[in-house]
Amino acid sequence: MKQRIWVILISVFIVSLVAALTMGRYAIGIPDICGMVLDRVGLTGFLPSPSGEMSMVFWNVRIPRVIMAFAVGAGISVAGVVFQAIFRNPLASPDILGVSGGAAFGAALSIVFLTEASLGIQGFAFGFGILAVVITYFLAARSRDTSASVLVISGIVVWALSQSGLSLLEYLADPYDQLAKIMFWTMGSFQTSTWAKVAATLPIIIVGTLLLAVFSWRLNIMTQDERQILSLGVNVRKWRIIYITLSTLIVASAVSTVGDIKWVGLIMPHIARYLVGTEHKRLVPVSVFLGGSFMLLMDTLARTATTSEIPISILTSIVGAPFLGFLVLSRKGGVSKNDA
């Protein structure tokens, strides 16, 4: 059964990768891709060399975008697995602590008052995303209640404040230029993916995901009741901070680069759990392939479905909202601990 699931996952990944590399306004055939790869490694003459324009599109536009889409989808999916485990809530998502709201506010602040340069927006989005989680944890630490629910409530407070600030900035923004940029950024897009952004984002996502995979076995313990966890001698507070920090870095890095990506961190962990169960040693790697492949497919659809590119969160919401409805309707008698 495990081998069958992995065959399916790898097959879906290959199909989504080939679609992402070949489809678009500038169609690139598989023989052309093989020819460009052979040329890049110095093996010329085996296949006809594609044009210089095609090579430029493939190496400088298509490849960075494909890498970014897979990495962002994989990272947000793994973060979703972690948040649903530590909060013991199957409806928890990576932006539950306000990281997405904080990043959106930071990006809008940069666009309206500071700089509209891509790196400036990315830096402010990342910084304010991290700051939002720090404030969330500070608020929760001031409470006498140490349960995960206090963190959730604090995150909602910070998210609400971030959304209020974002609405104010949208009101103040130039409606002919700045407002459109803010709206497009908050809906997410891989349109501006470059090798520089890949270099800035990919290491954080890879390192964070690998560390979460290494510590994934302890997530099984974190899904238990808090008293049971303490009886096992596990420092709940310390491990919660570790998991939240790693997940926040992944999500903040992803969101600050491509904008707000909705639903992926909610629905992918559920599909992974349906395929391999609740053992987190299996859940994390499966979520990597599911999230990455899903994002590749959504991004390919976003840039090929119409003459103009569709913001990615519109497509993920079209898929995610019905899935959430199905999840609610399919539940009988509440949520079990194993679902968290």
PyMOL commands that set and color helices and strands:
alter all, ss='L'
color gray80, all
select helices_A, chain A and resi 2-22+30-40+52-86+94-97+99-114+118-141+148-172+178-187+195-214+216-222+226-231+236-258+264-276+280-304+312-330+337-339
alter helices_A, ss='H'
color red, helices_A
deselect
rebuild
show_as cartoon
